[in-house]
Amino acid sequence: MADEFQSNNGSLDRDSMTLAQHVLQEVESLGAEAQDISALMNRVAFAGKLIARRLTRAGLVEDAMGFTGKKNVQGESVKKMDEYANDVFISVFKRSGLVCQLVSEEMEDIYHIPENCPIGGYTLLYDPIDGSSNVDINLNVGSIFSVRRRQGAQVDDTGADLLTPGHDQMAAGYILYGPSTVFVYSIGKGVHAFTLDPSLGEFILAAEHVQIPAHGPNYSANEGNLWQWDEHFRDYIRYVHRHEGYSGRYSGALVGDFHRILMQGGVFLYPGTQKNPAGKLRLMYESAPLAFLAAQADGKATTGDQAILDVQPTGIHMRSPLIIGSKEDVALVESFIQERKMEQQPVSTGLAAS
């Protein structure tokens, strides 16, 4: 009976740990910033709940599916859910007193919140709906976010103060909208995952200190672009096609693909192409936040030439290639890159000039 009580009590302890409680526990060492970061994470979670509610009713709600007819800063067609989710983040943070600036995939310029700036010491960068092409066919999508401290007392309208490497992120995470809604975050003290309990309206702890396995069976890539990739990436794909133990898994939603790799191991790769040499993913609110999580979960993220967290941004919407996941699997992709580089180096004849 005592053993049964201890077992039940242990599961109850976990089941009663909410996101809000967990964040407060994690930020105790941050002193004066603790309450701010806790409140900020709760705001992101609330935005996620609003978006999740809309997604569950997307087929029933007018103007929830399809395109708006507009183009975003990258020239991509804007889905109605993109616009809705972006508006949700703006509305949730407008009166928060926490965030002075918002940077989003859906807005060409930085969104300033002047009323927050005297006390709001943070900038939130986010992709409101990643994989929005999946919405109309009822597949998983996600939101990605990154938190940075504001640099200096004055607000830089140009965003130049934000253009620092990913190591400067204070927190990062994502929300995955699928069969259940999952919230994953890190403030630099490990990666933690929560599942939304709709009956409680709370994100409940599902896994603490998540670690990416050193090797996994999954490789995730849009092989429809294979013909546009550099030869070393094609070499890697040929390798996994010819060896047992690999499974191709690609959903068209970065958050869903990364979440699988976080939990099961493997590698996600989105290289540059002939059409888009820098790739299509945005560094500051897609690649860098996930690289921050990967680093905290004992994984690895690189462009193929340097660590994602070391990349110096040149603009708030800068793109970057991305190779991310298990250390051994990322290293395998890198080995093909290095092999091709070695082949391309000129061969020395060893003859000195006379």
C-alpha positions in Angstrom: 0.0 0.0 0.0 2.8 2.4 0.9 4.6 1.6 -2.4 1.4 2.3 -4.3 1.0 5.6 -2.5 4.5 6.6 -3.3 4.1 5.7 -7.0 0.8 7.6 -7.2 2.2 10.5 -5.3 5.2 10.7 -7.7 2.9 10.9 -10.7 0.7 13.4 -9.0 3.8 15.6 -8.2 4.6 15.6 -11.9 1.0 16.0 -13.0 0.6 19.1 -10.8 3.8 20.8 -12.0 2.6 23.6 -14.3 4.6 25.6 -16.7 4.2 28.7 -14.5 5.5 26.8 -11.5 8.4 25.3 -13.4 9.6 28.6 -14.8 9.5 30.2 -11.4 11.6 27.3 -10.1 14.1 27.7 -13.0 14.5 31.4 -12.7 15.1 31.8 -9.0 18.8 32.4 -9.6 18.1 35.4 -11.9 17.2 37.7 -9.1 15.2 40.8 -10.1 14.7 39.3 -13.6 12.9 36.2 -12.3 9.4 37.6 -12.2 9.9 39.2 -15.7 11.0 36.0 -17.4 8.2 34.0 -15.6 5.6 36.5 -16.8 7.1 36.5 -20.3 6.9 32.8 -20.6 3.3 32.8 -19.3 2.4 35.3 -22.0 4.0 33.2 -24.8 2.1 30.2 -23.4 -1.2 32.1 -23.4 -0.6 33.1 -27.1 0.0 29.4 -27.8 -3.4 28.5 -26.1 -5.2 31.1 -28.2 -3.6 29.8 -31.4 -4.2 26.2 -30.5 -7.9 26.9 -29.9 -8.2 28.6 -33.3 -6.4 25.7 -35.0 -8.7 23.1 -33.5 -11.7 25.0 -35.0 -10.0 26.0 -38.3 -12.4 24.0 -40.5 -15.4 25.6 -38.7 -14.3 29.2 -38.3 -14.7 31.6 -41.2 -11.4 33.1 -42.5 -9.3 30.5 -40.6 -8.0 28.7 -43.7 -6.5 29.7 -47.1 -4.5 32.7 -48.1 -4.9 36.4 -47.4 -3.7 37.5 -50.8 -0.7 39.4 -49.2 3.0 38.7 -49.4 5.4 38.8 -46.4 8.8 40.3 -46.3 10.3 37.2 -47.9 7.9 37.4 -50.8 5.9 34.3 -49.5 2.1 34.2 -49.7 0.6 34.9 -46.3 -1.9 32.3 -44.9 -4.9 33.5 -42.9 -3.5 31.6 -39.8 -0.1 33.3 -40.2 -1.9 36.7 -39.9 -4.1 35.6 -37.1 -1.2 34.1 -35.1 0.9 37.2 -35.6 -1.9 39.4 -34.4 -2.3 37.2 -31.3 1.4 37.7 -30.3 1.0 41.5 -30.8 -2.2 41.6 -28.7 -0.8 39.4 -25.9 2.4 41.5 -25.5 1.1 44.9 -26.3 -0.1 45.5 -22.7 2.4 43.3 -21.0 4.9 46.0 -19.9 7.6 43.4 -20.6 8.5 43.6 -24.3 9.5 46.8 -26.0 10.0 45.3 -29.5 8.6 42.4 -31.5 10.3 40.9 -34.5 8.2 38.5 -36.6 8.5 36.7 -39.9 5.2 38.4 -40.9 6.4 42.0 -40.4 9.1 43.6 -42.5 9.9 46.2 -39.8 10.3 45.9 -36.0 7.1 46.4 -34.2 7.7 48.9 -31.4 5.5 49.1 -28.3 6.4 52.6 -27.0 4.2 52.3 -23.9 6.3 49.3 -22.8 9.7 50.7 -23.6 10.4 52.7 -20.4 10.3 49.4 -18.4 10.2 46.6 -21.0 13.7 45.3 -21.1 13.2 42.5 -23.7 12.7 41.9 -27.3 10.6 38.9 -28.5 11.5 37.4 -31.9 9.1 34.8 -33.3 7.7 32.8 -36.2 4.0 32.9 -35.4 3.1 29.8 -37.5 5.9 27.6 -38.9 4.7 25.2 -41.6 1.5 27.1 -42.2 1.0 25.3 -45.5 0.0 22.3 -43.3 -3.0 24.1 -41.8 -5.4 23.5 -44.6 -4.6 19.8 -44.7 -4.8 19.3 -40.8 -1.1 18.5 -40.2 1.1 19.7 -37.4 2.4 23.3 -37.3 4.3 25.3 -34.6 5.4 28.6 -33.2 9.0 29.4 -32.5 10.2 32.1 -30.2 13.4 33.8 -28.9 13.9 36.3 -26.1 16.7 38.8 -26.0 17.6 41.5 -23.5 17.3 45.0 -24.7 20.8 46.6 -25.2 21.2 50.0 -23.7 18.6 52.5 -22.4 17.6 53.9 -25.8 15.5 51.9 -28.3 17.4 51.4 -31.6 14.8 51.7 -34.4 17.1 50.0 -36.9 17.4 46.8 -34.9 21.2 47.0 -35.1 21.4 46.2 -31.3 19.7 42.8 -32.0 22.3 41.7 -34.6 24.4 39.6 -32.3 25.1 35.9 -32.4 22.6 33.3 -31.0 24.6 32.9 -27.8 23.1 36.2 -26.7 19.6 34.7 -26.5 18.2 34.7 -23.0 15.5 32.1 -23.7 14.1 30.2 -26.6 11.5 27.6 -27.3 8.6 26.5 -29.5 4.9 25.4 -29.3 3.9 22.4 -31.4 0.3 22.1 -32.4 -0.6 18.5 -33.2 -2.7 15.7 -31.6 -1.7 17.5 -28.4 -0.2 21.0 -27.9 3.4 20.9 -26.6 5.4 23.8 -25.1 9.2 23.4 -25.1 11.5 26.0 -23.6 15.0 26.7 -22.2 16.4 29.6 -20.3 19.9 28.1 -20.5 19.3 25.5 -17.8 18.2 22.5 -19.8 15.3 21.8 -22.1 11.9 21.1 -20.7 8.6 19.9 -22.3 5.0 20.5 -21.3 1.7 19.3 -22.7 -1.5 21.3 -22.6 -4.3 19.7 -20.6 -7.4 21.2 -22.2 -9.5 20.3 -19.2 -7.3 22.4 -16.9 -6.2 25.0 -19.4 -2.6 24.5 -18.1 0.6 23.3 -19.6 1.7 20.3 -17.5 5.2 19.0 -17.2 5.9 16.1 -19.5 9.7 15.8 -19.5 12.6 17.7 -17.7 16.2 18.1 -18.9 15.5 16.5 -22.3 18.6 15.2 -24.1 18.9 14.5 -27.8 20.2 10.9 -28.3 23.8 10.9 -29.6 22.5 9.1 -32.7 19.0 8.5 -34.1 17.4 6.8 -37.0 15.6 9.8 -38.5 16.8 12.1 -41.2 14.6 15.0 -42.2 15.1 16.8 -45.4 13.0 18.1 -48.4 14.4 15.7 -51.0 12.4 17.4 -53.6 15.2 20.0 -53.6 17.9 17.3 -54.0 18.9 18.4 -57.5 19.5 22.0 -56.3 21.8 21.0 -53.4 25.6 21.0 -53.3 27.0 17.6 -54.1 28.1 16.9 -50.5 24.5 16.9 -49.3 23.5 14.6 -52.2 26.4 12.3 -51.0 24.8 12.2 -47.6 21.4 11.3 -48.9 22.9 8.5 -51.1 24.6 7.2 -48.0 21.5 6.9 -45.8 19.6 5.4 -48.8 22.2 2.6 -49.0 22.5 1.9 -45.3 20.1 0.2 -43.0 18.7 1.9 -39.9 17.7 5.2 -41.4 14.1 6.5 -41.9 13.2 9.6 -43.9 10.8 11.8 -41.9 9.9 15.2 -43.3 6.6 16.9 -42.5 7.0 20.4 -44.0 6.9 21.9 -40.5 10.3 22.6 -38.9 8.9 22.5 -35.4 7.4 19.0 -35.9 10.5 17.7 -37.5 12.8 19.1 -34.8 10.6 17.8 -32.0 10.8 14.3 -33.4 14.6 14.6 -33.4 14.7 16.1 -30.0 12.9 13.1 -28.6 14.2 10.3 -30.8 17.5 11.5 -32.3 18.6 12.0 -35.9 19.2 15.0 -38.1 17.2 17.8 -39.8 18.9 19.5 -42.8 17.8 22.4 -44.9 20.7 23.4 -47.1 21.0 26.3 -49.4 20.0 25.7 -53.0 20.9 27.1 -56.4 17.9 29.4 -56.1 18.4 30.3 -52.4 22.1 29.8 -51.6 21.6 30.9 -48.0 18.6 28.5 -47.5 15.1 29.6 -46.6 15.1 29.4 -42.9 15.4 32.7 -40.9 18.4 32.8 -38.6 17.1 34.9 -35.7 13.6 33.5 -35.1 13.9 29.9 -36.6 17.5 28.5 -36.8 19.0 30.3 -33.7 16.2 29.5 -31.2 16.3 25.8 -32.2 20.1 25.8 -32.1 19.9 27.2 -28.5 17.6 24.3 -27.5 19.9 21.8 -29.3 22.9 23.1 -27.4 21.1 22.8 -24.1 20.0 19.2 -25.0 23.5 18.0 -25.9 22.8 18.2 -29.6 24.5 20.3 -32.3 23.4 22.9 -34.9 25.6 24.2 -37.8 25.3 25.9 -41.2 27.8 23.3 -42.5 30.6 25.8 -42.1 30.1 27.2 -38.5 28.0 26.7 -35.5 24.6 28.4 -35.8 25.0 30.1 -32.4 28.3 31.7 -33.7 26.7 33.2 -36.9 26.8 37.0 -36.9 23.4 38.3 -38.2 23.5 41.0 -40.9 19.7 41.7 -40.7 16.7 40.7 -38.7 15.3 38.6 -41.5 18.7 37.0 -42.5 18.4 33.4 -43.8 20.8 30.6 -43.0 21.3 26.9 -43.9 20.5 24.6 -41.0 21.9 21.2 -40.0 20.6 20.3 -36.5 20.1 17.2 -34.3 22.1 14.4 -32.7 25.9 15.1 -32.4 26.9 12.0 -34.3 24.4 12.5 -37.1 25.3 16.2 -37.6 29.0 15.1 -37.6 28.2 12.5 -40.3 26.7 15.2 -42.6 29.7 17.5 -41.8 32.1 14.6 -42.8 30.7 14.6 -46.3 31.1 18.4 -46.5 34.7 18.2 -45.4 35.4 15.3 -47.9 34.2 17.4 -50.8 36.2 20.4 -49.7 39.3 18.2 -49.5 38.7 17.0 -53.1 38.3 20.5 -54.3 41.7 21.7 -52.9 44.4 22.1 -55.5 47.0 19.2 -55.4 50.5 20.4 -54.7 53.2 19.0 -57.0 55.8 19.4 -54.4 58.1 21.1 -57.0 59.7 24.4 -55.9 60.0 27.2 -58.3 63.4 27.5 -59.9 
